[in-house]
Amino acid sequence: MSSAHPSRKIAGFLTGSLISKSPMSLITLGINHKTAPLELRERLAFTPQTLPEALLSLKKLDHVEEASILSTCNRTELYCVISDDNDQAIIKWFSQFHGVDETKIKEHLYVHSHEATIRHAMEVASGLDSMVLGEPQIAGQMKDAYALANKHGTVGLLLGKLFQRAFAVSKQVRTDTDIGSSPVSVAFAAVSLARQIFGDLKKTTVLLVGAGDTIELAARHLHAQGVKKIIIANRSVERAQKLAEEFDGEAISLQHISDHLYRSDIVISSTASPLPIIGKGTVERALKERKHEPVFMVDLAVPRDIEPEVSQLDDVYLYTVDDLQSVISENMESRQQAAEQAHEIIDTQVNHFLDWQRSLGAVDVIAQIRQHAQNISNEVLSKARKQLATGQDAEEVLDYLAHTLTNKFLHQPSICLRQASQDERDDILNIAQVLFLEGTSDDNKKSSED
Protein backbone atom coordinates (compact mmCIF):
# COMPACT_ATOMS: atom_id res chain seq x y z
CA MET A 1 0.00 0.00 0.00
CA SER A 2 1.19 3.50 -0.80
CA SER A 3 2.51 5.50 2.12
CA ALA A 4 1.53 8.81 0.54
CA HIS A 5 -0.18 11.33 2.80
CA PRO A 6 -4.00 10.80 2.61
CA SER A 7 -4.80 14.38 1.60
CA ARG A 8 -2.07 14.27 -1.01
CA LYS A 9 -3.60 11.08 -2.41
CA ILE A 10 -6.97 12.79 -2.79
CA ALA A 11 -5.37 15.93 -4.20
CA GLY A 12 -3.54 13.78 -6.69
CA PHE A 13 -6.80 12.13 -7.66
CA LEU A 14 -8.48 15.50 -8.15
CA THR A 15 -5.70 16.87 -10.32
CA GLY A 16 -5.68 13.71 -12.41
CA SER A 17 -2.27 12.34 -11.49
CA LEU A 18 -3.79 9.08 -10.24
CA ILE A 19 -6.18 8.76 -13.17
CA SER A 20 -5.03 6.46 -15.94
CA LYS A 21 -4.81 8.92 -18.78
CA SER A 22 -4.33 7.71 -22.32
CA PRO A 23 -1.22 9.25 -23.90
CA MET A 24 -2.67 8.52 -27.33
CA SER A 25 -3.32 11.44 -29.64
CA LEU A 26 -4.80 11.86 -33.10
CA ILE A 27 -2.82 13.10 -36.06
CA THR A 28 -3.54 13.69 -39.75
CA LEU A 29 -0.92 14.08 -42.46
CA GLY A 30 -1.92 14.76 -46.03
CA ILE A 31 -1.96 16.66 -49.27
CA ASN A 32 -4.94 17.89 -51.24
CA HIS A 33 -5.98 20.00 -54.22
CA LYS A 34 -5.18 23.17 -52.27
CA THR A 35 -1.63 22.24 -51.29
CA ALA A 36 -0.27 19.99 -54.05
CA PRO A 37 -0.34 19.91 -57.88
CA LEU A 38 -2.07 17.08 -59.70
CA GLU A 39 1.24 15.46 -60.66
CA LEU A 40 2.25 15.03 -57.02
CA ARG A 41 -1.25 13.94 -55.95
CA GLU A 42 -1.09 11.20 -58.56
CA ARG A 43 2.27 9.96 -57.27
CA LEU A 44 1.12 9.92 -53.64
CA ALA A 45 -2.26 8.29 -54.24
CA PHE A 46 -2.98 4.77 -52.99
CA THR A 47 -4.74 2.37 -55.32
CA PRO A 48 -7.39 -0.11 -54.13
CA GLN A 49 -4.76 -2.80 -54.69
CA THR A 50 -2.08 -1.15 -52.53
CA LEU A 51 -4.31 0.14 -49.73
CA PRO A 52 -4.49 -3.05 -47.63
CA GLU A 53 -0.71 -3.44 -47.71
CA ALA A 54 -0.25 0.25 -46.89
CA LEU A 55 -2.62 0.11 -43.92
CA LEU A 56 -0.88 -2.87 -42.36
CA SER A 57 2.56 -1.40 -43.03
CA LEU A 58 1.62 1.96 -41.50
CA LYS A 59 0.11 0.29 -38.43
CA LYS A 60 3.40 -1.59 -37.83
CA LEU A 61 5.33 1.65 -37.28
CA ASP A 62 6.53 2.28 -33.74
CA HIS A 63 4.12 4.53 -31.84
CA VAL A 64 1.33 4.11 -34.45
CA GLU A 65 -1.57 2.46 -32.61
CA GLU A 66 -4.35 2.97 -35.17
CA ALA A 67 -4.36 3.95 -38.85
CA SER A 68 -6.71 4.76 -41.71
CA ILE A 69 -5.96 6.08 -45.20
CA LEU A 70 -8.25 8.30 -47.29
CA SER A 71 -7.12 8.47 -50.93
CA THR A 72 -9.16 10.22 -53.65
CA CYS A 73 -8.35 12.17 -56.80
CA ASN A 74 -8.20 15.38 -54.77
CA ARG A 75 -6.57 14.24 -51.51
CA THR A 76 -4.46 11.64 -49.77
CA GLU A 77 -4.64 11.69 -45.98
CA LEU A 78 -3.26 9.45 -43.24
CA TYR A 79 -5.32 9.40 -40.04
CA CYS A 80 -3.38 7.89 -37.14
CA VAL A 81 -3.49 7.43 -33.38
CA ILE A 82 0.04 7.77 -32.04
CA SER A 83 1.63 7.34 -28.63
CA ASP A 84 3.99 10.30 -29.01
CA ASP A 85 4.11 13.58 -30.93
CA ASN A 86 6.76 12.49 -33.41
CA ASP A 87 5.32 12.62 -36.93
CA GLN A 88 8.65 12.26 -38.75
CA ALA A 89 8.49 8.46 -38.87
CA ILE A 90 5.09 8.63 -40.61
CA ILE A 91 6.34 11.19 -43.13
CA LYS A 92 9.36 9.00 -43.84
CA TRP A 93 7.10 5.98 -44.32
CA PHE A 94 4.84 7.97 -46.69
CA SER A 95 7.89 8.98 -48.71
CA GLN A 96 9.37 5.50 -48.90
CA PHE A 97 6.10 3.75 -49.73
CA HIS A 98 5.63 5.90 -52.83
CA GLY A 99 9.27 6.42 -53.68
CA VAL A 100 8.93 10.20 -53.55
CA ASP A 101 11.61 12.40 -52.03
CA GLU A 102 10.69 13.38 -48.48
CA THR A 103 11.68 17.01 -49.03
CA LYS A 104 9.33 17.22 -52.00
CA ILE A 105 6.46 15.90 -49.90
CA LYS A 106 7.09 18.27 -46.99
CA GLU A 107 6.72 21.28 -49.31
CA HIS A 108 3.07 20.39 -49.83
CA LEU A 109 2.19 18.47 -46.67
CA TYR A 110 -0.15 19.61 -43.91
CA VAL A 111 -0.07 18.09 -40.44
CA HIS A 112 -2.95 18.38 -37.97
CA SER A 113 -2.59 17.27 -34.38
CA HIS A 114 -5.39 16.07 -32.14
CA GLU A 115 -8.11 18.78 -31.87
CA ALA A 116 -7.22 20.05 -35.36
CA THR A 117 -7.51 16.48 -36.64
CA ILE A 118 -10.99 16.12 -35.13
CA ARG A 119 -12.10 19.37 -36.75
CA HIS A 120 -10.48 18.49 -40.08
CA ALA A 121 -12.15 15.07 -40.27
CA MET A 122 -15.56 16.63 -39.65
CA GLU A 123 -14.94 19.34 -42.24
CA VAL A 124 -13.81 16.81 -44.84
CA ALA A 125 -16.81 14.53 -44.24
CA SER A 126 -19.14 17.53 -44.55
CA GLY A 127 -17.62 18.64 -47.86
CA LEU A 128 -16.27 21.89 -46.40
CA ASP A 129 -12.72 21.09 -47.52
CA SER A 130 -13.66 19.87 -51.01
CA MET A 131 -12.87 21.46 -54.36
CA VAL A 132 -16.63 21.80 -54.82
CA LEU A 133 -17.92 23.18 -51.53
CA GLY A 134 -20.44 20.86 -49.93
CA GLU A 135 -20.10 18.00 -52.45
CA PRO A 136 -21.54 14.80 -50.98
CA GLN A 137 -19.27 12.15 -52.56
CA ILE A 138 -16.44 12.62 -50.04
CA ALA A 139 -18.56 11.32 -47.14
CA GLY A 140 -19.03 8.04 -48.99
CA GLN A 141 -15.31 7.87 -49.76
CA MET A 142 -14.51 8.37 -46.07
CA LYS A 143 -16.93 5.60 -45.14
CA ASP A 144 -15.16 3.30 -47.59
CA ALA A 145 -11.78 4.22 -46.10
CA TYR A 146 -13.03 3.53 -42.58
CA ALA A 147 -14.64 0.23 -43.60
CA LEU A 148 -11.40 -0.96 -45.21
CA ALA A 149 -9.31 -0.04 -42.16
CA ASN A 150 -11.86 -1.72 -39.92
CA LYS A 151 -11.76 -4.85 -42.07
CA HIS A 152 -7.97 -5.06 -41.73
CA GLY A 153 -8.00 -4.32 -38.01
CA THR A 154 -6.07 -1.03 -38.13
CA VAL A 155 -8.68 1.12 -36.36
CA GLY A 156 -9.60 1.00 -32.70
CA LEU A 157 -11.58 2.99 -30.17
CA LEU A 158 -10.28 6.48 -30.93
CA LEU A 159 -10.28 6.47 -34.75
CA GLY A 160 -13.50 4.48 -34.76
CA LYS A 161 -15.20 7.12 -32.64
CA LEU A 162 -13.72 9.94 -34.75
CA PHE A 163 -15.02 8.55 -38.03
CA GLN A 164 -18.43 7.69 -36.62
CA ARG A 165 -18.76 11.20 -35.19
CA ALA A 166 -17.58 12.72 -38.51
CA PHE A 167 -20.26 10.78 -40.41
CA ALA A 168 -22.91 11.93 -37.94
CA VAL A 169 -21.77 15.55 -38.31
CA SER A 170 -21.88 15.25 -42.10
CA LYS A 171 -25.48 14.07 -41.89
CA GLN A 172 -26.38 16.85 -39.47
CA VAL A 173 -24.80 19.49 -41.71
CA ARG A 174 -26.83 18.27 -44.70
CA THR A 175 -30.00 18.10 -42.63
CA ASP A 176 -29.69 21.40 -40.78
CA THR A 177 -28.14 23.61 -43.49
CA ASP A 178 -28.71 24.27 -47.20
CA ILE A 179 -25.17 23.35 -48.17
CA GLY A 180 -26.27 20.55 -50.48
CA SER A 181 -29.44 22.09 -51.85
CA SER A 182 -27.91 24.32 -54.53
CA PRO A 183 -25.92 22.85 -57.45
CA VAL A 184 -22.34 24.07 -57.74
CA SER A 185 -20.96 21.73 -60.40
CA VAL A 186 -22.04 21.92 -64.03
CA ALA A 187 -23.07 18.26 -63.99
CA PHE A 188 -25.19 18.68 -60.89
CA ALA A 189 -26.61 21.96 -62.18
CA ALA A 190 -27.61 20.28 -65.45
CA VAL A 191 -29.42 17.49 -63.62
CA SER A 192 -31.11 19.97 -61.28
CA LEU A 193 -32.43 21.94 -64.27
CA ALA A 194 -33.70 18.71 -65.82
CA ARG A 195 -35.66 18.01 -62.65
CA GLN A 196 -37.18 21.50 -62.81
CA ILE A 197 -38.36 20.87 -66.37
CA PHE A 198 -39.52 17.25 -66.10
CA GLY A 199 -40.21 16.95 -62.39
CA ASP A 200 -39.90 13.22 -61.86
CA LEU A 201 -37.02 11.86 -63.98
CA LYS A 202 -37.97 8.18 -63.55
CA LYS A 203 -39.68 8.05 -66.95
CA THR A 204 -36.95 9.83 -68.89
CA THR A 205 -34.31 8.47 -71.25
CA VAL A 206 -30.96 10.29 -71.21
CA LEU A 207 -28.33 10.56 -73.93
CA LEU A 208 -24.87 11.43 -72.60
CA VAL A 209 -22.32 12.44 -75.24
CA GLY A 210 -18.72 11.87 -74.14
CA ALA A 211 -17.25 9.68 -71.41
CA GLY A 212 -15.02 12.01 -69.37
CA ASP A 213 -15.26 13.04 -65.73
CA THR A 214 -18.10 15.54 -66.26
CA ILE A 215 -20.25 13.01 -68.11
CA GLU A 216 -19.47 10.35 -65.51
CA LEU A 217 -20.56 12.70 -62.72
CA ALA A 218 -23.73 13.59 -64.63
CA ALA A 219 -24.43 9.86 -65.07
CA ARG A 220 -24.09 9.30 -61.34
CA HIS A 221 -26.48 12.13 -60.50
CA LEU A 222 -29.00 10.93 -63.09
CA HIS A 223 -28.74 7.32 -61.97
CA ALA A 224 -29.38 8.46 -58.40
CA GLN A 225 -32.58 10.13 -59.66
CA GLY A 226 -33.74 6.79 -61.07
CA VAL A 227 -33.90 7.68 -64.78
CA LYS A 228 -35.39 4.97 -66.98
CA LYS A 229 -32.48 4.63 -69.40
CA ILE A 230 -28.97 6.04 -69.91
CA ILE A 231 -27.39 5.96 -73.37
CA ILE A 232 -23.72 6.90 -73.60
CA ALA A 233 -22.23 7.95 -76.94
CA ASN A 234 -18.47 8.24 -77.34
CA ARG A 235 -15.79 8.12 -79.99
CA SER A 236 -14.39 5.06 -78.20
CA VAL A 237 -17.30 2.64 -77.87
CA GLU A 238 -15.22 0.53 -75.46
CA ARG A 239 -14.91 3.47 -73.08
CA ALA A 240 -18.64 4.20 -73.44
CA GLN A 241 -19.43 0.54 -72.76
CA LYS A 242 -17.30 0.50 -69.60
CA LEU A 243 -19.11 3.56 -68.23
CA ALA A 244 -22.55 2.34 -69.33
CA GLU A 245 -22.11 -0.94 -67.46
CA GLU A 246 -21.92 0.95 -64.16
CA PHE A 247 -25.42 2.32 -64.69
CA ASP A 248 -27.12 -0.52 -66.58
CA GLY A 249 -26.91 1.70 -69.62
CA GLU A 250 -26.35 1.36 -73.34
CA ALA A 251 -23.25 2.34 -75.33
CA ILE A 252 -23.18 3.69 -78.90
CA SER A 253 -20.65 5.42 -81.15
CA LEU A 254 -20.85 9.12 -82.00
CA GLN A 255 -21.81 8.18 -85.56
CA HIS A 256 -25.05 6.60 -84.33
CA ILE A 257 -26.32 9.57 -82.30
CA SER A 258 -28.84 10.50 -85.01
CA ASP A 259 -30.33 6.99 -84.77
CA HIS A 260 -31.02 7.33 -81.05
CA LEU A 261 -31.67 11.03 -80.53
CA TYR A 262 -35.43 10.64 -80.93
CA ARG A 263 -35.45 8.35 -77.86
CA SER A 264 -33.82 10.95 -75.67
CA ASP A 265 -35.71 13.29 -73.35
CA ILE A 266 -32.48 14.69 -71.94
CA VAL A 267 -29.20 15.26 -73.81
CA ILE A 268 -26.00 16.29 -72.01
CA SER A 269 -22.84 16.65 -74.08
CA SER A 270 -19.23 17.24 -73.05
CA THR A 271 -16.53 16.22 -75.52
CA ALA A 272 -13.27 17.69 -76.80
CA SER A 273 -14.49 17.80 -80.40
CA PRO A 274 -13.39 20.94 -82.30
CA LEU A 275 -16.65 20.92 -84.29
CA PRO A 276 -20.32 20.50 -83.33
CA ILE A 277 -21.48 16.89 -83.06
CA ILE A 278 -25.24 17.51 -83.02
CA GLY A 279 -26.64 19.81 -85.73
CA LYS A 280 -29.93 21.61 -86.10
CA GLY A 281 -31.14 19.28 -88.84
CA THR A 282 -30.50 16.18 -86.76
CA VAL A 283 -32.52 17.62 -83.89
CA GLU A 284 -35.36 18.63 -86.20
CA ARG A 285 -35.69 15.06 -87.49
CA ALA A 286 -35.63 13.70 -83.95
CA LEU A 287 -38.39 16.12 -82.88
CA LYS A 288 -40.63 14.92 -85.72
CA GLU A 289 -40.18 11.31 -84.61
CA ARG A 290 -40.90 12.36 -81.04
CA LYS A 291 -44.07 14.13 -82.20
CA HIS A 292 -42.59 17.29 -80.68
CA GLU A 293 -42.26 15.96 -77.15
CA PRO A 294 -39.89 18.48 -75.46
CA VAL A 295 -36.15 17.81 -75.23
CA PHE A 296 -33.82 19.26 -72.62
CA MET A 297 -30.28 19.72 -73.98
CA VAL A 298 -27.17 20.86 -72.12
CA ASP A 299 -23.95 21.65 -73.98
CA LEU A 300 -21.06 21.63 -71.48
CA ALA A 301 -18.33 21.58 -74.14
CA VAL A 302 -15.99 24.38 -75.18
CA PRO A 303 -16.00 24.57 -78.24
CA ARG A 304 -19.69 23.68 -78.32
CA ASP A 305 -20.94 20.20 -79.23
CA ILE A 306 -24.45 21.35 -80.20
CA GLU A 307 -25.04 23.92 -82.94
CA PRO A 308 -26.31 27.18 -81.37
CA GLU A 309 -29.14 27.29 -83.93
CA VAL A 310 -30.76 24.36 -82.13
CA SER A 311 -31.97 26.86 -79.54
CA GLN A 312 -34.27 28.35 -82.21
CA LEU A 313 -36.33 25.17 -82.41
CA ASP A 314 -39.60 24.86 -80.58
CA ASP A 315 -39.79 22.12 -77.95
CA VAL A 316 -36.03 22.32 -77.25
CA TYR A 317 -34.59 23.74 -74.05
CA LEU A 318 -30.90 24.33 -74.79
CA TYR A 319 -28.45 25.47 -72.12
CA THR A 320 -24.72 26.13 -72.48
CA VAL A 321 -21.99 25.99 -69.87
CA ASP A 322 -22.21 29.78 -69.50
CA ASP A 323 -25.91 29.55 -68.71
CA LEU A 324 -25.16 27.09 -65.94
CA GLN A 325 -22.23 29.09 -64.57
CA SER A 326 -24.56 31.94 -63.63
CA VAL A 327 -26.70 29.46 -61.68
CA ILE A 328 -23.60 28.00 -60.03
CA SER A 329 -22.24 31.43 -59.01
CA GLU A 330 -25.49 32.33 -57.29
CA ASN A 331 -25.60 28.98 -55.55
CA MET A 332 -22.00 29.26 -54.37
CA GLU A 333 -22.98 32.32 -52.35
CA SER A 334 -25.80 30.31 -50.80
CA ARG A 335 -23.39 27.49 -49.95
CA GLN A 336 -20.90 29.87 -48.39
CA GLN A 337 -23.60 31.04 -46.00
CA ALA A 338 -24.51 27.43 -45.25
CA ALA A 339 -20.83 26.66 -44.64
CA GLU A 340 -20.74 29.23 -41.85
CA GLN A 341 -23.63 27.41 -40.17
CA ALA A 342 -21.83 24.11 -40.73
CA HIS A 343 -18.72 25.40 -38.96
CA GLU A 344 -20.85 26.31 -35.94
CA ILE A 345 -22.17 22.74 -35.84
CA ILE A 346 -18.62 21.40 -36.09
CA ASP A 347 -17.40 23.67 -33.28
CA THR A 348 -20.00 22.12 -30.98
CA GLN A 349 -19.25 18.57 -32.09
CA VAL A 350 -15.49 18.99 -31.65
CA ASN A 351 -16.12 19.97 -28.04
CA HIS A 352 -18.41 16.96 -27.56
CA PHE A 353 -15.71 14.65 -28.92
CA LEU A 354 -13.09 16.15 -26.59
CA ASP A 355 -15.47 15.79 -23.65
CA TRP A 356 -15.98 12.13 -24.55
CA GLN A 357 -12.25 11.54 -24.76
CA ARG A 358 -11.60 13.27 -21.46
CA SER A 359 -14.24 11.04 -19.86
CA LEU A 360 -12.13 8.01 -20.79
CA GLY A 361 -9.64 9.06 -18.12
CA ALA A 362 -12.18 8.24 -15.40
CA VAL A 363 -13.08 4.82 -16.76
CA ASP A 364 -10.24 2.96 -15.06
CA VAL A 365 -10.77 4.76 -11.75
CA ILE A 366 -14.51 4.03 -11.79
CA ALA A 367 -13.79 0.38 -12.55
CA GLN A 368 -11.28 0.19 -9.68
CA ILE A 369 -13.71 1.82 -7.24
CA ARG A 370 -16.51 -0.52 -8.27
CA GLN A 371 -14.24 -3.56 -7.96
CA HIS A 372 -13.09 -2.42 -4.53
CA ALA A 373 -16.70 -1.96 -3.41
CA GLN A 374 -17.64 -5.36 -4.84
CA ASN A 375 -14.77 -7.03 -2.98
CA ILE A 376 -15.93 -5.49 0.30
CA SER A 377 -19.54 -6.56 -0.37
CA ASN A 378 -18.49 -10.11 -1.19
CA GLU A 379 -16.38 -10.36 1.97
CA VAL A 380 -19.07 -9.00 4.30
CA LEU A 381 -21.86 -10.95 2.61
CA SER A 382 -19.88 -14.18 3.00
CA LYS A 383 -19.53 -13.60 6.76
CA ALA A 384 -23.21 -12.73 7.05
CA ARG A 385 -24.21 -15.97 5.33
CA LYS A 386 -22.00 -17.96 7.70
CA GLN A 387 -23.73 -16.28 10.65
CA LEU A 388 -27.14 -17.21 9.25
CA ALA A 389 -25.93 -20.77 8.68
CA THR A 390 -24.99 -21.11 12.36
CA GLY A 391 -28.50 -20.05 13.38
CA GLN A 392 -27.80 -16.43 14.38
CA ASP A 393 -30.87 -14.18 14.45
CA ALA A 394 -31.65 -12.74 10.99
CA GLU A 395 -32.27 -9.23 12.34
CA GLU A 396 -28.85 -9.23 14.01
CA VAL A 397 -27.21 -10.44 10.81
CA LEU A 398 -28.89 -7.66 8.78
CA ASP A 399 -27.74 -5.08 11.31
CA TYR A 400 -24.22 -6.49 11.11
CA LEU A 401 -24.34 -6.40 7.28
CA ALA A 402 -25.51 -2.79 7.04
CA HIS A 403 -23.20 -1.51 9.78
CA THR A 404 -20.09 -3.30 8.48
CA LEU A 405 -20.66 -2.32 4.85
CA THR A 406 -21.08 1.34 5.82
CA ASN A 407 -17.93 1.34 7.94
CA LYS A 408 -15.80 -0.43 5.38
CA PHE A 409 -17.01 1.71 2.46
CA LEU A 410 -16.36 4.97 4.31
CA HIS A 411 -13.27 4.08 6.36
CA GLN A 412 -10.57 5.28 3.94
CA PRO A 413 -12.51 8.34 2.64
CA SER A 414 -13.13 9.41 6.26
CA ILE A 415 -9.41 9.27 7.10
CA CYS A 416 -8.53 11.28 4.02
CA LEU A 417 -11.22 13.90 4.67
CA ARG A 418 -10.13 14.43 8.29
CA GLN A 419 -6.60 15.01 7.08
CA ALA A 420 -7.83 17.33 4.34
CA SER A 421 -9.65 19.39 6.97
CA GLN A 422 -6.46 19.64 9.05
CA ASP A 423 -4.59 20.75 5.93
CA GLU A 424 -7.33 23.34 5.21
CA ARG A 425 -8.00 21.75 1.83
CA ASP A 426 -11.52 23.12 1.37
CA ASP A 427 -11.42 22.14 -2.31
CA ILE A 428 -11.20 18.47 -1.34
CA LEU A 429 -14.04 18.83 1.17
CA ASN A 430 -16.21 20.55 -1.44
CA ILE A 431 -15.53 17.79 -3.95
CA ALA A 432 -16.42 15.19 -1.31
CA GLN A 433 -19.77 16.89 -0.79
CA VAL A 434 -20.44 16.70 -4.53
CA LEU A 435 -19.36 13.04 -4.69
CA PHE A 436 -21.19 11.77 -1.62
CA LEU A 437 -23.98 14.23 -0.74
CA GLU A 438 -25.23 15.70 -4.04
CA GLY A 439 -28.92 14.88 -4.36
CA THR A 440 -29.18 13.06 -1.01
CA SER A 441 -31.72 15.55 0.36
CA ASP A 442 -34.10 14.78 -2.49
CA ASP A 443 -33.52 11.05 -2.07
CA ASN A 444 -34.24 11.24 1.67
CA LYS A 445 -37.38 13.26 1.02
CA LYS A 446 -38.58 10.70 -1.52
CA SER A 447 -37.83 7.85 0.89
CA SER A 448 -39.85 9.47 3.67
CA GLU A 449 -42.77 10.01 1.28
CA ASP A 450 -42.62 6.37 0.23
N, C-alpha and C positions, 0 to 999 in steps of 0.2 A: 504493500500500500504506500502511496505517495506520502511523504512527510511534509508536504507544502502546507503553509499556513491556511486554515479554513477559509478566511475571508479572501486570501489571494486566489484560492482555487475558484471561488465563486466569481471573483473579478475577472479571472482568466476566462471563465465560461462566458461571461457577459461580453467581453471584448472579442471573443471568437477564437482565442488561442487554443482552447481545448476542443473546439469543434473541428471535425474532420473535413477540412475544406479541400475541394478538388482543385489541383493546380492546373487542370486542363483549360486551354483557351482555344477559341475559334480563330481561324485565319483564312483569308482568301487571297490567292495570287492569280493574276490573269492579265489578258490583253483583250481589247475589243475594238470595234470599228472607230472609236474615238481616239484610241491611243496608238494603234498599229495599222500600217498599210496592208492591203489585201495580200500582197506577196508573203509577208511575214505571218499573217493569220493562217494562210494556207499551209505553211511549213510547220506551224505549231498546233495544227488541228489533230485531233485523235479520230481515227476511223472506227466504225463499229467493230471491225476485226481486231484493232489494237487496244480498244478500251479495257476489256477484261484484264489483259496482261498489265496494262498501265496501272489500273486500280490496285492490283495485288502487289505490284512493284513499289508503288508509292506508299502503300500501307506498311511495307517492310522496313521503311526508313526508321532510324532511331528517332524517338520522340514523336513520331506520327502515330496517333492512336486510332483515328478514324479518317476516312478519305472518300471524296466523291469528285467526279470530274464532269463538268458541263462543257460540251464542245459543239458549237454551231458554226454557221458560215460567218457570223459576226462576232463571236467571242469564244475564247477558251479560258475556263476558270477552274482552279483547283480549290476545293473546299476541304479544309483539314481541321482536325482537333489535335493539338500538339501539347506536349508536356513541358515545353519551354518556349521562350520567345525568339528562338533562332530560326529564321526563315531561309538562311543561306543554303542549307542542305536540300531544301525543296526546290529552290531555284536551280541549284546544280543538277538535281535529278531531272528537272524539266528540260534543261539544256542538253543533257546527255541523251535523254530518251529520244529527242528529235534530231540530235546532231546539229544543233544551232549554237553558235558562239554565245556564251553566257553574257558577255558585254552587250551584244546586239539585243538580247532579250531585255536586259535591265533598262535599256533606253526607252522601252515601250511598256514596261510592266507596272502594274499598280498592285499594292499590297494593302489589304485591310485587316486590322487586328480586332478581335473580339466584337465590341459593340458596333464598330463600323462594318464588320462582316454581317452581323445580324441585320443591320439596316440595308446593306447592299443586297443581300439575298431577297429581302422583301421587295425592294425596288425592282430588281430584275424580274421576279415572278409576276409583278404587277405591270410589267411593260414600261416602267418609267425610265429604264436605262437603255431602251431599244432604239434602233435607228428610226423606226416609225413609232412615235410615242403612243403607248397604250396598246400595241399590237398583242393579240392574245396567244400567238403560237408559242412564245417563249415559256409560258407556264407549262404547256404540255411537254416541251423539251426538258424542262427541269424535272418534271415528274418521271420522265424516262431515265434521266441521269440518276435520280434517287433510287428508282426501281432496280437499275442495273447494279448500283453499289450495294444495295440491300441484298440482292441475289448472291453477290460474291462475298458477302459478309464483311464489307469494309466500312459500314456505318454502324454507329451504336446509339447510345442514349442522346448525346448532345446534338450530333448532326441530324439524327432522326427527328428530334423535336424541332430543330431549326427549319428543316424542309417542310415538315407538316404545318408549322406555324406560317411559313412563307406562302404555302398553297392556300391556307385559310385567309390570309391577308389579301392575296390576289383575288379571291372570290368576293371578299368584302368590298374591295375597291371597285370591282365591276358592278356589284350590286348597289353600292351606296353613292357612286359618282357616275358621271356621264362620259367617262374616259373612253369607253368602247362604243359609244352610240353614234359617233360621227366618223365617216370614212376618211382616212388620211393616206391611203395608197390608191393609185389609179385603178388597180384591180378591184379593190374593195368598193371604191366609189362607183365603178361601172356596174357592179352587181347591185349596189344599193339603189342606183337609178333604175335598173331593170325591175327591181321590186316595186318601186314607185309607179312604174308604168303598168306592169302586169299584176301587181298584188302578189298572189300566190304563184310561185314559180314551178310548182310540182307538175304542171301540165305542159311546160315549155320544153322545146328542143333547142339546144345551143350549139352553134358552130364557132369553134375557136380556131383562129388562123395563126399558126406559129406554134412553137413548142419550147420557148424560153421560160425564164423565171416568172415573168409577168403573166404569161398565159397559164403556167402551172398554178400560180397563186389564184388566178381567176377561177380555174377549174376547181380548186379546193373550196373556194367560197361558194361556187354554184352547186357543187356536190353536197355541201353542208345544207343548202337550201332545198335539196331533194328534187332537183330538176329531173324531168323524165328521161332525157337523152343528152349525152355530150358527144359531139363529133369533133375530132381534131384533125385539121388539115395542115400539112407541113411538107416542105421540100423533101425532107428525109422521112419516108413513110415509116421506116423502122423506129425512128425517134418518136413519131406520132403514136405508133402502136404501143411503145413502152409506156408513154404517158397515159394513153387511153385505157390501158389495162388497170391502172390504179383506180379508175372511176367507172369501170364497167362501160366504157365508151367505145367509140368506133373511130378508126383511123382511115384517112384518105389522103391522096396527094393533092398538091395545090391545083394541078390540072383538072381535077374533078370537082372543084368547088361549085361550078355552074350546075352540075348534076344534082347537087344536094342543097343548094341555097334555098330552094322553095320549101324545104322541110324545116327551115330554121326560123324560130321566133326571135332569137337573140344571136347577134353576130359580134364577136369581139376579136379584133385583129391586132397583132403586134409582131411584125417581122422586120428583118433588116433589108428588105427589098428596096432597090433604088426607084422602082416604078410601081404605080398602083397595081394591085392584084385583083381587085373587084371593081368593075366599071359600071357606069350608069345603065348600059344596055343589059348587062347580066342581071342587075337588080330588077329592072323593068320586067324581064321575062319571068323572074321568080315571083314577082308580085301578081302577075296574071295567073300563074299556076296556084297561087295561094288565095286567089279570088279576093285580093287586096286586104287580106288579114294583116294587121300592122306588124312591122319589123323594127326591132330596136338594134341599132348598130353603133358600135364604139370603135373608133380608130385610134389606137394608142401608139401607132408607129410614127416615126420621124425619119425620112420622108413618109408621107401618108400612104396607107395601103388601100384606101377606098377613095375613089374619085370624088372630089368635093361636090360635083354636080348631083351626086346621089341625094344630097340634102334637099334638092328641088322637088323630089318625087313625093307625091301624097302617100300616106301610110308608112312613111319611113321616119324614124327618129334617129338622126345621126349626130353623134357627139365626137369631138376630137379630144386629144390629150389636153389642149388648152382649155376647153370647156370644163373638163374635170378638175384642172388645177385650181380654178377659181373656187370650186366647191371645197377642195381640199384645204386651201388657204383659210377659208372661213372656219372650217371644222378644226384646224390646228389651234386656232385661238380658243375654241370651245374646250379642246383637250388640255390646253395649258391651264385653264381655270380648274378643270377637273383634277389635273395633276397636283395642284396646290392642296385640294381637299384630300387627295390620296396620301400626300406626305404627312398630313395631320393624323390620318389613320395609322400610318406606319410609325410615327412618333410614339403613339400610345401603345402599339403592339411591341415595339422594341422594349419599352419599359416593362411590359407584362412578361416578356421573355426573360429579361434580367431579373425580375422578381422571382420568377420560377427557378432560375438557376441558383439564385442566392438561397432559396428555400432548401436546395439540396444539401446545404451545409448542415442543416439541423436533422437530416434524416438519420444519420448514424447515432447522434446523441439521443434522439427520441427512441430509437431501437434499443439502445443500451439502457435507458431509463425503464422502458417497458420490460425488458428482460430481467433487470434487477428487481422490479416490482413483482414480476411473475415468480422469480426464485423465492422471494420472501413469502409470497402467498402459498406456494407449494410446500415450503418448509413448515409454516404455521398450520396449514390445513392437514398435513400429514400427522402432526402432533395431536390436533383436535380429533381426528378420526381414531387415533389410538386411545385417547381418553374415552371416547364413546364406546369403543370396543371393550374396554375394561368395566363398563357399566356406570361411568360417571354421569351425573345429572346433565341432561341436554342443555338446560338453561345456563348452567355453570360453564359448559363447554363453549356455548355461543358468546358468553361474556368474555371468556378467555380469548376466543378467536378475534373478536372486535377490538379488545384492548391491546392485544399483542400486535395485531396488524397495524393499528394506529401508531403505536410506539415505534415499531421497526421502520415504518414508512417515513416517519418524521424525525427520527433520531439524528441522522447526519445533517439534514437541513437546519434543525434547531441549533446544533452546535455552531454551524457556520454563521447563522443569523445572529447569535449572541456575540460572536467575535466581530461580526460586521458592525454591530451596534457600538461595541467598545472602540472600534477603529473609526467611528463616526462616518461609516459608509452608507449614507442615506440612499444613495442610488441603488445599492443592493437591496436594502429594505423595501424600497418602492417597487423594485422588480419582483420581489417575493410576494408583495401584496397582489400584483397583477397575476402572477403565476398561480397563487394558491387561494386568493380571496375574491377575484373578479367574478361577479355574478352570483356569489354565494347568498347574498341577501335575498335575491329573487328566488333562488332555489329553496331557501328556508321558508320563505313566505308561501311558496307553492306547496311545500310539504305540509305546513300547518293547515292549509286550506283543504288538502286531501285528507 
